[in-house]
Amino acid sequence: MYIYSISIISIFNMEFDRKNAIIGFLKERKDQKFTSYGIA
């Protein structure tokens, strides 16, 4: 039972990290667009 709960927690953490990575990537893209508009 203990091992089972650990595996669920690790899967949840993986999903959480992936979502954070996607959100961070989109924010970076948005910031780059704003800076390129500012330069132009």
Sequence and secondary structure as in RCSB ss.txt:
>XXXX:A:sequence
MYIYSISIISIFNMEFDRKNAIIGFLKERKDQKFTSYGIA
>XXXX:A:secstr
 HHHHHHHHHHHHHHHHHHHHHHHHHHHHHHHHHHHHHH 
